[in-house]
Amino acid sequence: MDLVAAVLVLLVAGSSVYAALVIVAARQYLAACRRTQPASTFPPISILKPLSGLDEGLEENLRSYFAQDYPNFEILCAVRNASDPAAAVFEKLRVEYPGVPARLIVTGEPPYANAKVFALDSMLAAARYDLLVMTDSDTRARPDLLRGLAAEFEDPRLGLTTCPYRGIPGRSFWSTLETIGMNTEFIAGILVARMLEGMKFGVGPGMAVRREVLERIGGFDALKDYLAEDFMMGKLAAEAGYGTALSSCVIEHRIGSQRFRPNLQHRLRWARSTRRSRPAGYFGQVFTYPLPLALLLAAVAPEWWPLAVGAVVARAAAAWATAGWVLHDSLTARKWWLLPLQDLASFLLWIAGFFGDTISWRGRRYVIFPDGRFAPVAAGQQAAQARRDAAKSRR
């Protein structure tokens, strides 16, 4: 057996083991969810929601938070300027739900790259309560979301929790493909990380955190320069000694109907951000691609077909564990035949993530630095040159 075949055998075997870990991790997570008791107290909650433009389904997304079955909460939304069309949607819902305290914050232009963090910081200054729920504008929640989160925060050790999310595609083929990956691949990595090392990180687009945790880690000022601010928030909270968890409350992530090019840019941004947030983990992602690895093995060493078939079966079982058991996703069950194509696309994007240091985000270009910080391209190039100059002067 030549070296290439030997390496592929090891990778395919490792990917099968990983798929088995996904199944075990899903069962452990579901067992923990079943132990969660209903809330006995209902602390007041501030919902913080950055807005920017008209996301597909924005009105219904926002309505799902105004319609929460919870006795005491407020909603704060933020836009860069009052002419943002999302502001009109917010005002319509504020009139429709007069019993829900709601406020729109006009932030102006952000002074740093991460506009989302600037919006959250602006809303935090106006928030009245100490339990904060931060959700993106493209999410939709069940009416009992806040009750579920309140029950989890009855544990005084819990400082921050991340809501797992079920992807819901728009009308485009590419959003459907991404959703299948989100519901079978992305959540799988989170579940395995939770099982092996605990939730020592956060994942948007839905998180809940105590105000004291934010203050302890340096507030949003400590996160403003990072592209993956959600990951860093959870990481810093865990390092500060607070309990961090994966919530039992699943929300919907409505990813819209992006065409090929913007969808590719969006997914490549994720890949390049992940490579810098968790460098070792990004290399390890090679084991999360049983199907592409099995195809390569079958092409290079056909005599190992039983191992390749086993990897394919393991991948299918792991996909059912996440999409079926955990997320109750009907899309993957209906369009399971797209899973191989999605896995191949994701594998190619993973490879592409090793190259390049620029991203596109809401029509702007940024450069990402090795530590996960980012800046607009012009400022980033200047900063990179300054670092190179400083390194030369120390030699």
LUMSE-794135 format. One line per field, with one value per residue (C-alpha): chain; y, z, x; residue number from 1. Coordinates in steps of 0.25 Angstrom, whole numbers, plus 5000, padded with zeros to 4 digits. Each point is the difference from the previous one (the first is absolute). Layout:
BEGIN
unit	A | ... $
Y	Y | ... $
Z	Z | ... $
X	X | ... $
pos	NUM | ... $
***
This chain:
BEGIN
unit	A | A | A | A | A | A | A | A | A | A | A | A | A | A | A | A | A | A | A | A | A | A | A | A | A | A | A | A | A | A | A | A | A | A | A | A | A | A | A | A | A | A | A | A | A | A | A | A | A | A | A | A | A | A | A | A | A | A | A | A | A | A | A | A | A | A | A | A | A | A | A | A | A | A | A | A | A | A | A | A | A | A | A | A | A | A | A | A | A | A | A | A | A | A | A | A | A | A | A | A | A | A | A | A | A | A | A | A | A | A | A | A | A | A | A | A | A | A | A | A | A | A | A | A | A | A | A | A | A | A | A | A | A | A | A | A | A | A | A | A | A | A | A | A | A | A | A | A | A | A | A | A | A | A | A | A | A | A | A | A | A | A | A | A | A | A | A | A | A | A | A | A | A | A | A | A | A | A | A | A | A | A | A | A | A | A | A | A | A | A | A | A | A | A | A | A | A | A | A | A | A | A | A | A | A | A | A | A | A | A | A | A | A | A | A | A | A | A | A | A | A | A | A | A | A | A | A | A | A | A | A | A | A | A | A | A | A | A | A | A | A | A | A | A | A | A | A | A | A | A | A | A | A | A | A | A | A | A | A | A | A | A | A | A | A | A | A | A | A | A | A | A | A | A | A | A | A | A | A | A | A | A | A | A | A | A | A | A | A | A | A | A | A | A | A | A | A | A | A | A | A | A | A | A | A | A | A | A | A | A | A | A | A | A | A | A | A | A | A | A | A | A | A | A | A | A | A | A | A | A | A | A | A | A | A | A | A | A | A | A | A | A | A | A | A | A | A | A | A | A | A | A | A | A | A | A | A | A | A | A | A | A | A | A | A | A | A | A | A | A | A | A | A | A | A | A | A | A | A | A | A | A | A | A | A | A | A | A | A | A | A | A | A | A | A $
Y	5000 | 5013 | 5013 | 5007 | 4988 | 4998 | 5014 | 4999 | 4987 | 5007 | 5012 | 4992 | 4992 | 5012 | 5007 | 4987 | 5001 | 5015 | 4997 | 4990 | 5011 | 5009 | 4990 | 4998 | 5015 | 5002 | 4990 | 5006 | 5014 | 4995 | 4993 | 5013 | 5008 | 4990 | 5003 | 5015 | 5004 | 5011 | 5013 | 5004 | 5014 | 5010 | 5010 | 5012 | 4999 | 5010 | 4995 | 5007 | 4999 | 5007 | 5003 | 5004 | 5000 | 4991 | 4986 | 4990 | 4998 | 5011 | 5004 | 4985 | 4998 | 5013 | 4996 | 4987 | 5008 | 5010 | 4988 | 4993 | 4994 | 5006 | 5010 | 5010 | 5003 | 5012 | 5000 | 5009 | 5001 | 5008 | 5006 | 5009 | 5011 | 5003 | 4998 | 4985 | 4993 | 4990 | 5012 | 5001 | 4985 | 5002 | 5012 | 4992 | 4989 | 5009 | 5006 | 4985 | 4996 | 5012 | 4992 | 4996 | 5011 | 5003 | 5010 | 5003 | 5004 | 5008 | 4998 | 5008 | 4994 | 4990 | 5005 | 4986 | 4989 | 4991 | 5008 | 4989 | 5002 | 5015 | 4998 | 4990 | 5010 | 5011 | 4992 | 4995 | 5014 | 5002 | 4986 | 5000 | 4985 | 4991 | 4988 | 5003 | 4992 | 5003 | 4995 | 5004 | 5006 | 4987 | 4991 | 4996 | 4994 | 4992 | 5008 | 4992 | 5004 | 5010 | 4990 | 4989 | 5009 | 5005 | 4986 | 4997 | 5013 | 4996 | 4993 | 5011 | 4994 | 5002 | 5013 | 4998 | 4991 | 4998 | 4996 | 4989 | 5004 | 4993 | 5006 | 5003 | 5003 | 5010 | 4998 | 4998 | 4987 | 5005 | 5003 | 4986 | 4994 | 5009 | 4997 | 4985 | 5002 | 5009 | 4989 | 4988 | 5005 | 5013 | 4996 | 4987 | 5007 | 5008 | 4987 | 4992 | 5012 | 5001 | 4986 | 4999 | 5014 | 5007 | 5013 | 5008 | 5010 | 5006 | 4999 | 5010 | 5003 | 4999 | 5001 | 5004 | 5006 | 5006 | 5015 | 4997 | 4990 | 5011 | 5010 | 4989 | 4997 | 5015 | 5003 | 5001 | 5008 | 4987 | 4994 | 5011 | 4997 | 4985 | 4995 | 4988 | 5008 | 4989 | 4990 | 5009 | 5004 | 4986 | 4997 | 5012 | 4997 | 4985 | 5005 | 5010 | 4988 | 5001 | 4988 | 5000 | 4990 | 4996 | 5004 | 4990 | 5011 | 4999 | 5012 | 5001 | 5007 | 5005 | 5001 | 5007 | 4997 | 5003 | 4997 | 4993 | 5011 | 5007 | 4986 | 4996 | 5013 | 4998 | 4985 | 5004 | 5011 | 4989 | 4991 | 5011 | 5005 | 4985 | 4998 | 5011 | 4998 | 4986 | 4996 | 4986 | 4997 | 5005 | 4990 | 4989 | 5003 | 4991 | 4989 | 5006 | 4996 | 4985 | 5001 | 5008 | 4991 | 4987 | 5004 | 5004 | 4986 | 4993 | 5006 | 4998 | 4986 | 4994 | 4987 | 5008 | 5002 | 4994 | 5011 | 5010 | 4995 | 4999 | 5015 | 5004 | 4992 | 5007 | 5013 | 4997 | 4996 | 5012 | 5009 | 4994 | 5002 | 5015 | 5004 | 4990 | 4998 | 5013 | 5010 | 4993 | 5005 | 4995 | 5006 | 4990 | 4989 | 5004 | 5004 | 4990 | 4997 | 5014 | 4996 | 4995 | 5013 | 5008 | 4992 | 5002 | 5015 | 5001 | 4992 | 5009 | 5013 | 4994 | 4999 | 5014 | 5005 | 4997 | 5011 | 5015 | 5010 | 5009 | 4998 | 5007 | 5004 | 5008 | 5006 | 5004 | 4994 | 4996 | 4994 | 4989 | 4999 | 4987 | 5003 | 5001 | 5015 | 5008 | 5013 | 5007 | 4996 | 5014 | 5001 | 4985 | 5001 | 5012 | 4993 | 4987 | 5009 | 5006 | 4987 | 4995 | 5013 | 4998 | 4986 | 5004 | 5011 | 4990 | 4991 $
Z	5000 | 4996 | 5009 | 4994 | 5002 | 5014 | 5004 | 4994 | 5008 | 5013 | 4996 | 4996 | 5013 | 5008 | 4994 | 5003 | 5015 | 4999 | 4995 | 5011 | 5010 | 4994 | 5003 | 5014 | 5002 | 4995 | 5010 | 5011 | 4997 | 4999 | 5013 | 5006 | 4994 | 5006 | 5014 | 4998 | 5010 | 4997 | 5005 | 5014 | 5000 | 4988 | 5001 | 4991 | 4986 | 4990 | 4986 | 4991 | 4985 | 4990 | 4987 | 4986 | 4988 | 4997 | 5002 | 4993 | 5010 | 5010 | 5004 | 5005 | 5006 | 5008 | 5004 | 5006 | 5010 | 5003 | 5002 | 5011 | 5011 | 5011 | 5011 | 5000 | 4988 | 4991 | 4986 | 4995 | 4985 | 4994 | 4986 | 4995 | 4995 | 5001 | 4985 | 5001 | 4995 | 5012 | 5009 | 4993 | 5003 | 5014 | 5002 | 4994 | 5010 | 5012 | 4997 | 4998 | 5014 | 5009 | 5012 | 4997 | 5004 | 4987 | 4996 | 4987 | 5001 | 4989 | 5001 | 4989 | 4992 | 5009 | 5003 | 4998 | 4991 | 5007 | 4998 | 5008 | 5012 | 5000 | 4999 | 5011 | 5009 | 4997 | 5004 | 5012 | 5005 | 4999 | 5005 | 5014 | 5004 | 5003 | 4992 | 4986 | 4988 | 4987 | 4987 | 4985 | 4991 | 4992 | 5011 | 5004 | 5014 | 5006 | 5010 | 5012 | 4997 | 5012 | 5009 | 4996 | 5002 | 5014 | 5004 | 4996 | 5007 | 5013 | 5001 | 5007 | 4994 | 4986 | 4994 | 4985 | 4991 | 4985 | 4993 | 4989 | 4987 | 4989 | 4987 | 4991 | 4985 | 4991 | 4986 | 4994 | 4998 | 5006 | 5013 | 5000 | 4999 | 5011 | 5009 | 4999 | 5004 | 5011 | 5006 | 4998 | 5000 | 5008 | 5012 | 5000 | 5003 | 5011 | 5007 | 4999 | 5005 | 5012 | 5003 | 5000 | 5006 | 5004 | 4994 | 5001 | 4989 | 4995 | 4987 | 4994 | 4995 | 5014 | 5014 | 5014 | 5010 | 5014 | 5000 | 5010 | 4991 | 4989 | 5010 | 5005 | 4987 | 4996 | 4994 | 4985 | 4999 | 5001 | 4989 | 4990 | 4991 | 4998 | 4989 | 5008 | 5012 | 5004 | 5001 | 5008 | 5010 | 5004 | 5000 | 5009 | 5009 | 5002 | 5003 | 5010 | 5007 | 4997 | 4995 | 4985 | 4994 | 4988 | 5002 | 4999 | 4992 | 4985 | 4992 | 4985 | 4991 | 4987 | 4991 | 4988 | 4985 | 4997 | 4986 | 4997 | 5001 | 5013 | 5006 | 4997 | 5006 | 5012 | 5002 | 4997 | 5011 | 5010 | 4996 | 5001 | 5013 | 5006 | 4995 | 5008 | 5012 | 5002 | 4992 | 5005 | 4999 | 4986 | 4996 | 5007 | 4992 | 4989 | 5008 | 4999 | 4985 | 4999 | 4986 | 4992 | 5007 | 4997 | 4985 | 5000 | 5006 | 4991 | 4988 | 5005 | 5007 | 4995 | 5008 | 5013 | 4995 | 5013 | 5008 | 4991 | 5001 | 5015 | 5000 | 4991 | 5009 | 5013 | 4993 | 4997 | 5015 | 5005 | 4991 | 5006 | 5014 | 4998 | 4990 | 5005 | 5015 | 5004 | 4990 | 4995 | 4986 | 4990 | 4988 | 5002 | 5000 | 4988 | 4992 | 5005 | 4986 | 5001 | 5011 | 4992 | 4991 | 5013 | 5006 | 4988 | 4999 | 5015 | 4998 | 4989 | 5008 | 5012 | 4991 | 4994 | 5015 | 5001 | 4989 | 5000 | 5011 | 4995 | 5001 | 4996 | 5010 | 4997 | 4988 | 5006 | 4999 | 5012 | 5003 | 5011 | 5009 | 5005 | 5014 | 4995 | 5000 | 4987 | 4994 | 4987 | 4989 | 4999 | 5015 | 5001 | 4990 | 5007 | 5013 | 4994 | 4994 | 5014 | 5006 | 4989 | 5002 | 5015 | 4999 | 4991 | 5010 | 5011 | 4992 $
X	5000 | 5006 | 5001 | 4988 | 4991 | 5005 | 4997 | 4986 | 4997 | 5004 | 4992 | 4988 | 5001 | 5001 | 4988 | 4992 | 5004 | 4996 | 4986 | 4999 | 5003 | 4990 | 4989 | 5005 | 5001 | 4986 | 4994 | 5008 | 4994 | 4986 | 5001 | 5005 | 4988 | 4990 | 5006 | 4997 | 4988 | 4990 | 5003 | 4996 | 5004 | 4999 | 5011 | 4998 | 5007 | 5006 | 5000 | 5010 | 4999 | 5009 | 4992 | 5006 | 4991 | 4988 | 5004 | 4991 | 4988 | 5005 | 4986 | 4996 | 5014 | 4998 | 4986 | 5004 | 5008 | 4989 | 4990 | 5008 | 4992 | 5008 | 4995 | 5011 | 5009 | 5005 | 5004 | 5011 | 5004 | 5011 | 5002 | 5011 | 4991 | 4985 | 4998 | 5003 | 4988 | 5001 | 4996 | 4986 | 4998 | 5004 | 4990 | 4989 | 5002 | 5001 | 4986 | 4995 | 5005 | 4998 | 5002 | 5015 | 5010 | 5008 | 5010 | 5007 | 5015 | 5006 | 5015 | 5006 | 5012 | 5009 | 5014 | 5006 | 4998 | 4990 | 4987 | 4992 | 5008 | 4999 | 4984 | 5000 | 5009 | 4990 | 4988 | 5007 | 5002 | 4984 | 4996 | 4993 | 5003 | 5011 | 4996 | 5003 | 4995 | 5008 | 4994 | 5002 | 4990 | 4999 | 4995 | 4986 | 4997 | 4989 | 4991 | 5006 | 5015 | 5001 | 4993 | 5010 | 5012 | 4995 | 4999 | 5015 | 5005 | 4994 | 5013 | 5009 | 5012 | 4996 | 5005 | 4998 | 4992 | 4999 | 4988 | 5001 | 4993 | 4992 | 5003 | 4989 | 5003 | 4994 | 4996 | 5014 | 5007 | 5012 | 4993 | 4994 | 5014 | 5006 | 4988 | 5002 | 5015 | 4996 | 4990 | 5009 | 5015 | 5001 | 4991 | 5008 | 5013 | 4994 | 4994 | 5013 | 5008 | 4989 | 5002 | 5015 | 5004 | 4988 | 4994 | 5012 | 4995 | 4988 | 4992 | 4991 | 4989 | 4993 | 5007 | 4996 | 5010 | 5000 | 5004 | 5010 | 5007 | 5002 | 5005 | 5010 | 5006 | 5001 | 4987 | 4998 | 5013 | 5007 | 4993 | 4999 | 5012 | 4996 | 4992 | 4995 | 4996 | 4990 | 5011 | 5009 | 4989 | 4998 | 5015 | 5003 | 4988 | 5005 | 5014 | 4995 | 4994 | 4985 | 4992 | 4997 | 4990 | 4993 | 4985 | 4988 | 4993 | 5001 | 4997 | 4999 | 5010 | 4993 | 5012 | 4993 | 5001 | 5014 | 5005 | 5013 | 5010 | 4995 | 4998 | 5014 | 5005 | 4992 | 5005 | 5014 | 5000 | 4995 | 5012 | 5011 | 4994 | 5000 | 5014 | 5005 | 4990 | 5004 | 5013 | 5002 | 4985 | 5000 | 5010 | 4992 | 4988 | 5006 | 4993 | 4987 | 4999 | 4998 | 4993 | 5011 | 5011 | 4993 | 4999 | 5015 | 5003 | 4991 | 5007 | 5014 | 4999 | 4987 | 5003 | 4997 | 4985 | 4994 | 5007 | 4995 | 4986 | 5000 | 5004 | 4988 | 4991 | 5006 | 4998 | 4986 | 4997 | 5007 | 4992 | 4987 | 5005 | 5002 | 4989 | 4990 | 5002 | 5005 | 4995 | 4987 | 5004 | 4990 | 5008 | 5012 | 4990 | 4993 | 5013 | 5010 | 5005 | 5006 | 5009 | 5012 | 5000 | 5000 | 5011 | 5009 | 4997 | 5003 | 5013 | 5005 | 4996 | 5008 | 5012 | 4998 | 5000 | 5015 | 5002 | 4998 | 4998 | 4989 | 4984 | 4988 | 4989 | 4988 | 5006 | 5013 | 5014 | 5009 | 5013 | 5001 | 5012 | 5006 | 4994 | 4986 | 4999 | 4996 | 5000 | 4996 | 5009 | 5007 | 5002 | 5004 | 5011 | 5006 | 4999 | 5007 | 5011 | 5002 | 5001 | 5010 | 5008 | 5001 | 5004 | 5012 | 5004 | 5001 | 5010 $
pos	1 | 2 | 3 | 4 | 5 | 6 | 7 | 8 | 9 | 10 | 11 | 12 | 13 | 14 | 15 | 16 | 17 | 18 | 19 | 20 | 21 | 22 | 23 | 24 | 25 | 26 | 27 | 28 | 29 | 30 | 31 | 32 | 33 | 34 | 35 | 36 | 37 | 38 | 39 | 40 | 41 | 42 | 43 | 44 | 45 | 46 | 47 | 48 | 49 | 50 | 51 | 52 | 53 | 54 | 55 | 56 | 57 | 58 | 59 | 60 | 61 | 62 | 63 | 64 | 65 | 66 | 67 | 68 | 69 | 70 | 71 | 72 | 73 | 74 | 75 | 76 | 77 | 78 | 79 | 80 | 81 | 82 | 83 | 84 | 85 | 86 | 87 | 88 | 89 | 90 | 91 | 92 | 93 | 94 | 95 | 96 | 97 | 98 | 99 | 100 | 101 | 102 | 103 | 104 | 105 | 106 | 107 | 108 | 109 | 110 | 111 | 112 | 113 | 114 | 115 | 116 | 117 | 118 | 119 | 120 | 121 | 122 | 123 | 124 | 125 | 126 | 127 | 128 | 129 | 130 | 131 | 132 | 133 | 134 | 135 | 136 | 137 | 138 | 139 | 140 | 141 | 142 | 143 | 144 | 145 | 146 | 147 | 148 | 149 | 150 | 151 | 152 | 153 | 154 | 155 | 156 | 157 | 158 | 159 | 160 | 161 | 162 | 163 | 164 | 165 | 166 | 167 | 168 | 169 | 170 | 171 | 172 | 173 | 174 | 175 | 176 | 177 | 178 | 179 | 180 | 181 | 182 | 183 | 184 | 185 | 186 | 187 | 188 | 189 | 190 | 191 | 192 | 193 | 194 | 195 | 196 | 197 | 198 | 199 | 200 | 201 | 202 | 203 | 204 | 205 | 206 | 207 | 208 | 209 | 210 | 211 | 212 | 213 | 214 | 215 | 216 | 217 | 218 | 219 | 220 | 221 | 222 | 223 | 224 | 225 | 226 | 227 | 228 | 229 | 230 | 231 | 232 | 233 | 234 | 235 | 236 | 237 | 238 | 239 | 240 | 241 | 242 | 243 | 244 | 245 | 246 | 247 | 248 | 249 | 250 | 251 | 252 | 253 | 254 | 255 | 256 | 257 | 258 | 259 | 260 | 261 | 262 | 263 | 264 | 265 | 266 | 267 | 268 | 269 | 270 | 271 | 272 | 273 | 274 | 275 | 276 | 277 | 278 | 279 | 280 | 281 | 282 | 283 | 284 | 285 | 286 | 287 | 288 | 289 | 290 | 291 | 292 | 293 | 294 | 295 | 296 | 297 | 298 | 299 | 300 | 301 | 302 | 303 | 304 | 305 | 306 | 307 | 308 | 309 | 310 | 311 | 312 | 313 | 314 | 315 | 316 | 317 | 318 | 319 | 320 | 321 | 322 | 323 | 324 | 325 | 326 | 327 | 328 | 329 | 330 | 331 | 332 | 333 | 334 | 335 | 336 | 337 | 338 | 339 | 340 | 341 | 342 | 343 | 344 | 345 | 346 | 347 | 348 | 349 | 350 | 351 | 352 | 353 | 354 | 355 | 356 | 357 | 358 | 359 | 360 | 361 | 362 | 363 | 364 | 365 | 366 | 367 | 368 | 369 | 370 | 371 | 372 | 373 | 374 | 375 | 376 | 377 | 378 | 379 | 380 | 381 | 382 | 383 | 384 | 385 | 386 | 387 | 388 | 389 | 390 | 391 | 392 | 393 | 394 | 395 $
***
